[in-house]
Structure formats: C-alpha cells, structure tokens
Amino acid sequence: MFGNWLKTSILMAGIIALFGVVGAAIGGKSGMLLALLLGGGMNLFSYWFSDKMVLRMYNAQEVDAASSPYLYNMVQGLARNAGLPMPRVYIINEQQPNAFATGRNPDNAAVAATTGILQMLTERELRGVMAHELAHVKHRDILISTISATLAGAISALANFAMFFGGRDEEGRPANPLVGILVAILAPLAASLIQMAISRAREYEADRGGAEICGDPAALADALQKIDYYARGIPMPSAEAHPETGQMMIMNPLSGGGLAGLFSTHPPTEERIRRLRAMRGG
C-alpha cells in the first residue's frame, strides 16, 4: 500500500512539474507560478471528483440488483471474496469489450463494463475481468489511474493553448513560436510516459490479484485473449475522444492503430496471458 501512495506522490509531482514547464512557456515566471498553483488545485480537485468526471466522459449509467442483476450480483460476490466494500456498478453503451475501475479508495470505488464485454464474454470470463478490476480497487491503483487520466487531459489542453496563443520569455516578451509548438508536442508526450511507466507493472499485479479473487487464472487469460482480438477491430468513440483515459481500461482501447498504439500504457497481452496460465500450469 505504501508503494502505491509513493507512486501517486511521484505522479502528482511529475504532473505539477509539467504544469510549471507549460506555464513558463506561456507566460514566463508569472505564468509558471500560475500554472503551478493551477496544477496543485487540479490535483486536489482530481482527488475528490475525477472519478465522477471519467464516468461522465463515458456516459456510464449506474445499475443495481434490479436493473442489471447479472452484472451486479457477480460484482457483489467477487467483492465479498476480495474482502472489499460493494463498489458502485456502471454500464457503458459501447460495443468494444472493455472495463475499468475508478474512485479514490475502496470505500468510494466504482467498476464499469461496456455492453460489448457483457455480450462477448462467457460468465466465467466476465468474472475474471471484474475480479481484475476489483484487484485494482484492492491495490488502490484506481486513485493513480483516475488522477493521471484527468490531469493528462488538462496538460494537453494547456499545451495547445501555448501553441495557438504563443508564449512569453522571462522578460515578458513574445517567445519564439517554435517553443509553443514544441511544448504542445512534448508536454502531452511526457504526461503519457509518466502514465505508461506506472501503468504497466500495475496491470500485471491486477491480473495476479484478479486471478486470486475469482480463483480461476485461466478464465482471465481466456478473457484477455478474446478482448484483445475484438478490441482491435471495434473502435471506442468515447476513448478516442478522451485518449488520456485509455490507461484505465483492462485493455488498451486505442490499440487499433495510430500514434496512441505506439505508446500503450498496457503490457503485451501475450505476456499477461502467459503469466496467468503459469499460475496453474495453463
């Protein structure tokens, strides 16, 4: 648990530093100070409200035992196995099979699954996926992923502002326009690299923890294999509109191609499957 809080602190510090760099490009020393204050405020806001923001981005609809007994009761049983409070359960109307967890701690957690994953996976496979998401909750990974998703988007917006409206040097004079272009390219890339460095190891741990929660490593391995196959051919418009949130999913929703696929925050699916099958010899 201490390790996750350390990772969260490193992420927050890195994101705030990026805010300062972009702010300096926009308005020199005063711009850097303003951006640092903005970054600190964004971190506090993200801690309390980023889960609601992400769920709204995906137009996720909360369900209960009456409206979706199949998914709700499954999550309830798995949460009991994991020794976790019952999280809120959401469904996202997207055909790509995918799922994620969000929230600042186990007492304020939510899990979300797409309609596509509910249709394509067997009950056994879906149990493996939802157990993976509950492992993220148990490991308190959800705070890291949710904060990084919202703040990476804010950095991209700030960097675009630097490119289109120019910047100032330390004397307050207009800066070279190339500086704004470089900031617009490099700042979001740096934010993505921070996300990537933290996310890859976290997915392996959630796979292992999810296999233990559901008691069936092969089920999660089968689910990952099927999700990887279908996710490549089915676009996810919500994720395309908010690419910074892609690292929250069990499978990279942007893996269909393009630059986003080159900087995936997820480890190779083949290696994830190999590790899971090795837990019980296949």
C-alpha positions as CSV (number, residue, x, y, z in Angstrom):
1,M,0.0,0.0,0.0
2,F,2.9,2.4,0.8
3,G,4.3,1.7,-2.6
4,N,1.1,2.8,-4.3
5,W,1.0,6.0,-2.3
6,L,4.6,6.7,-3.3
7,K,3.7,6.2,-6.9
8,T,0.8,8.5,-6.6
9,S,3.0,11.2,-5.0
10,I,5.6,10.8,-7.8
11,L,2.8,11.1,-10.4
12,M,1.4,14.2,-8.8
13,A,4.8,15.8,-8.6
14,G,5.6,15.0,-12.2
15,I,2.2,16.4,-13.4
16,I,2.7,19.6,-11.4
17,A,6.2,20.0,-12.8
18,L,4.8,19.7,-16.3
19,F,2.2,22.3,-15.5
20,G,5.1,24.6,-14.5
21,V,7.0,24.0,-17.7
22,V,4.0,24.7,-19.9
23,G,3.1,27.8,-17.8
24,A,6.6,29.1,-18.2
25,A,6.3,28.7,-21.9
26,I,3.1,30.7,-21.9
27,G,3.9,33.5,-19.5
28,G,7.4,33.3,-18.2
29,K,7.9,33.3,-14.4
30,S,4.5,34.6,-13.6
31,G,2.9,32.0,-16.0
32,M,4.9,29.2,-14.3
33,L,3.7,30.3,-10.8
34,L,0.1,30.5,-12.0
35,A,0.4,27.1,-13.7
36,L,1.9,25.5,-10.6
37,L,-0.9,26.8,-8.5
38,L,-3.4,25.5,-11.1
39,G,-1.7,22.1,-11.0
40,G,-1.9,21.9,-7.3
41,G,-5.6,22.9,-7.4
42,M,-6.2,20.3,-10.1
43,N,-4.6,17.6,-8.0
44,L,-6.9,18.4,-5.1
45,F,-10.0,18.5,-7.4
46,S,-9.0,15.3,-9.1
47,Y,-8.6,13.5,-5.8
48,W,-12.2,14.2,-4.9
49,F,-14.1,14.4,-8.2
50,S,-12.0,12.8,-11.0
51,D,-14.0,9.5,-10.8
52,K,-17.2,11.3,-11.5
53,M,-15.6,13.2,-14.4
54,V,-14.4,10.0,-16.0
55,L,-17.7,8.2,-15.6
56,R,-19.4,11.2,-17.2
57,M,-16.9,11.2,-20.1
58,Y,-18.1,7.7,-20.9
59,N,-21.8,8.4,-20.2
60,A,-21.7,5.5,-17.8
61,Q,-25.1,4.5,-16.3
62,E,-25.2,3.2,-12.8
63,V,-27.1,-0.1,-12.3
64,D,-28.3,-2.1,-9.3
65,A,-29.6,-5.5,-8.5
66,A,-32.9,-4.7,-10.1
67,S,-31.8,-3.1,-13.3
68,S,-28.8,-5.4,-14.0
69,P,-28.9,-8.5,-11.7
70,Y,-26.4,-10.5,-13.8
71,L,-23.5,-7.9,-13.5
72,Y,-24.4,-6.5,-10.1
73,N,-24.7,-9.9,-8.3
74,M,-21.4,-11.0,-10.0
75,V,-19.6,-8.0,-8.7
76,Q,-21.2,-8.4,-5.3
77,G,-19.9,-12.0,-4.9
78,L,-16.4,-11.1,-6.1
79,A,-16.2,-8.1,-3.8
80,R,-17.1,-10.4,-0.9
81,N,-14.3,-12.8,-2.0
82,A,-11.9,-9.9,-2.0
83,G,-13.0,-8.6,1.3
84,L,-14.0,-5.2,-0.2
85,P,-17.0,-2.9,0.3
86,M,-19.5,-3.2,-2.6
87,P,-18.5,-0.7,-5.3
88,R,-20.9,1.2,-7.5
89,V,-21.6,-0.6,-10.7
90,Y,-21.9,1.1,-14.1
91,I,-22.6,0.0,-17.7
92,I,-21.1,1.9,-20.7
93,N,-23.0,1.7,-24.0
94,E,-20.0,0.8,-26.2
95,Q,-19.6,-2.2,-28.5
96,Q,-15.9,-2.6,-27.8
97,P,-15.3,-5.2,-25.0
98,N,-13.6,-3.3,-22.1
99,A,-13.9,-2.4,-18.4
100,F,-12.3,-0.2,-15.8
101,A,-12.4,0.7,-12.1
102,T,-12.3,4.2,-10.7
103,G,-12.6,6.1,-7.4
104,R,-10.2,7.4,-4.7
105,N,-10.3,4.4,-2.4
106,P,-12.2,1.1,-1.8
107,D,-15.0,2.9,0.1
108,N,-15.6,5.2,-2.8
109,A,-15.0,2.9,-5.8
110,A,-16.9,2.1,-9.0
111,V,-16.5,-0.5,-11.7
112,A,-17.7,-0.1,-15.2
113,A,-18.2,-2.6,-18.1
114,T,-19.2,-2.0,-21.7
115,T,-22.2,-3.6,-23.3
116,G,-19.8,-5.2,-25.7
117,I,-17.9,-7.1,-23.0
118,L,-21.2,-8.3,-21.4
119,Q,-22.3,-9.7,-24.8
120,M,-19.0,-11.3,-25.9
121,L,-17.6,-13.0,-22.8
122,T,-18.9,-16.1,-21.0
123,E,-19.9,-15.8,-17.4
124,R,-16.6,-17.4,-16.3
125,E,-14.6,-15.0,-18.4
126,L,-16.5,-11.9,-17.2
127,R,-15.9,-13.0,-13.6
128,G,-12.2,-12.9,-14.4
129,V,-12.4,-9.4,-15.8
130,M,-14.4,-8.0,-13.0
131,A,-12.1,-9.6,-10.5
132,H,-9.2,-7.9,-12.2
133,E,-10.9,-4.5,-11.8
134,L,-11.6,-5.3,-8.1
135,A,-7.9,-6.1,-7.7
136,H,-7.2,-2.6,-8.9
137,V,-9.5,-1.3,-6.1
138,K,-7.9,-3.5,-3.5
139,H,-4.4,-2.4,-4.5
140,R,-5.6,1.2,-4.5
141,D,-4.5,1.7,-8.1
142,I,-7.6,3.5,-9.0
143,L,-6.5,6.7,-7.4
144,I,-3.4,6.8,-9.6
145,S,-5.1,5.9,-12.8
146,T,-8.0,8.3,-12.3
147,I,-5.9,11.3,-11.3
148,S,-3.4,10.7,-14.2
149,A,-6.3,10.5,-16.7
150,T,-7.8,13.8,-15.8
151,L,-4.6,15.7,-15.3
152,A,-3.0,14.4,-18.6
153,G,-6.0,15.8,-20.4
154,A,-5.6,19.2,-18.6
155,I,-1.9,19.3,-19.7
156,S,-2.8,18.6,-23.3
157,A,-5.3,21.5,-23.2
158,L,-2.8,23.8,-21.6
159,A,-0.1,22.8,-24.1
160,N,-2.5,23.5,-27.0
161,F,-3.1,27.0,-25.5
162,A,0.6,27.6,-25.6
163,M,0.8,26.6,-29.3
164,F,-2.1,28.7,-30.5
165,F,-1.7,31.8,-28.4
166,G,2.1,31.9,-28.2
167,G,4.2,32.3,-25.1
168,R,6.4,34.8,-23.2
169,D,10.0,34.7,-22.1
170,E,11.3,35.6,-18.6
171,E,11.2,39.3,-19.6
172,G,7.6,39.1,-20.8
173,R,8.5,39.4,-24.5
174,P,6.9,37.2,-27.1
175,A,8.7,33.9,-27.3
176,N,9.7,32.0,-30.4
177,P,6.6,30.4,-31.9
178,L,8.5,27.2,-32.3
179,V,8.7,27.0,-28.5
180,G,4.9,26.8,-28.3
181,I,4.8,24.1,-30.9
182,L,7.4,22.0,-29.1
183,V,5.6,22.4,-25.8
184,A,2.3,21.3,-27.4
185,I,4.0,18.1,-28.7
186,L,6.4,17.3,-25.8
187,A,4.2,18.1,-22.8
188,P,1.4,15.6,-23.6
189,L,4.0,13.1,-24.6
190,A,5.8,13.5,-21.2
191,A,2.5,13.1,-19.4
192,S,1.8,9.9,-21.4
193,L,5.3,8.5,-20.5
194,I,4.6,9.1,-16.8
195,Q,1.3,7.2,-17.1
196,M,3.0,4.4,-19.1
197,A,5.8,3.9,-16.5
198,I,3.3,3.4,-13.7
199,S,0.6,1.5,-15.5
200,R,2.4,-1.5,-17.0
201,A,3.6,-3.0,-13.7
202,R,0.2,-2.2,-12.2
203,E,-1.7,-4.3,-14.8
204,Y,0.4,-7.4,-14.1
205,E,-0.3,-7.1,-10.4
206,A,-4.1,-6.6,-11.1
207,D,-4.0,-9.8,-13.3
208,R,-2.5,-11.8,-10.5
209,G,-4.8,-10.3,-7.9
210,G,-7.8,-10.8,-10.1
211,A,-6.9,-14.5,-10.6
212,E,-6.8,-15.0,-6.9
213,I,-10.1,-13.2,-6.3
214,C,-12.0,-15.3,-8.8
215,G,-9.9,-18.4,-8.2
216,D,-9.6,-19.1,-11.9
217,P,-6.5,-17.7,-13.7
218,A,-7.3,-19.4,-16.9
219,A,-10.7,-17.6,-17.1
220,L,-9.0,-14.2,-17.0
221,A,-6.4,-15.4,-19.6
222,D,-9.2,-16.6,-21.9
223,A,-11.0,-13.2,-21.4
224,L,-7.9,-11.2,-22.2
225,Q,-7.3,-13.2,-25.4
226,K,-10.8,-12.7,-26.6
227,I,-10.9,-8.9,-25.6
228,D,-7.6,-8.3,-27.4
229,Y,-8.9,-9.9,-30.6
230,Y,-12.2,-8.0,-30.7
231,A,-10.9,-4.7,-29.3
232,R,-8.5,-4.3,-32.3
233,G,-11.4,-4.3,-34.8
234,I,-14.1,-2.4,-32.8
235,P,-13.5,1.4,-32.2
236,M,-14.4,3.0,-28.9
237,P,-15.5,6.6,-29.7
238,S,-15.6,7.7,-26.0
239,A,-12.0,6.6,-25.6
240,E,-10.9,8.2,-28.9
241,A,-12.4,11.5,-27.6
242,H,-10.6,11.2,-24.3
243,P,-7.4,9.2,-25.1
244,E,-5.8,10.1,-21.7
245,T,-8.3,7.7,-20.0
246,G,-7.3,4.7,-22.1
247,Q,-4.8,3.5,-19.5
248,M,-7.7,2.9,-17.1
249,M,-9.1,0.1,-19.2
250,I,-8.3,-3.6,-18.8
251,M,-7.2,-3.5,-22.5
252,N,-5.9,-0.5,-24.4
253,P,-9.0,0.8,-26.3
254,L,-6.7,2.7,-28.7
255,S,-4.8,-0.3,-29.8
256,G,-6.4,-0.3,-33.3
257,G,-3.6,1.8,-34.7
258,G,-2.1,5.3,-34.8
259,L,0.4,7.0,-32.5
260,A,-1.6,6.0,-29.4
261,G,-0.8,2.4,-30.1
262,L,2.9,3.0,-30.1
263,F,2.8,4.4,-26.5
264,S,0.5,1.9,-24.9
265,T,0.2,2.0,-21.2
266,H,-0.6,-1.7,-21.1
267,P,1.9,-4.5,-21.2
268,P,1.8,-7.0,-24.1
269,T,-1.3,-9.2,-23.9
270,E,0.7,-12.3,-24.8
271,E,2.9,-11.8,-21.7
272,R,-0.1,-11.2,-19.5
273,I,-1.8,-14.4,-20.7
274,R,1.5,-16.4,-20.3
275,R,1.8,-15.3,-16.7
276,L,-1.8,-16.1,-15.9
277,R,-1.6,-19.6,-17.4
278,A,1.7,-20.2,-15.5
279,M,-0.2,-19.7,-12.2
280,R,-1.9,-23.1,-12.6
281,G,0.1,-24.6,-15.4
282,G,-2.2,-23.5,-18.2
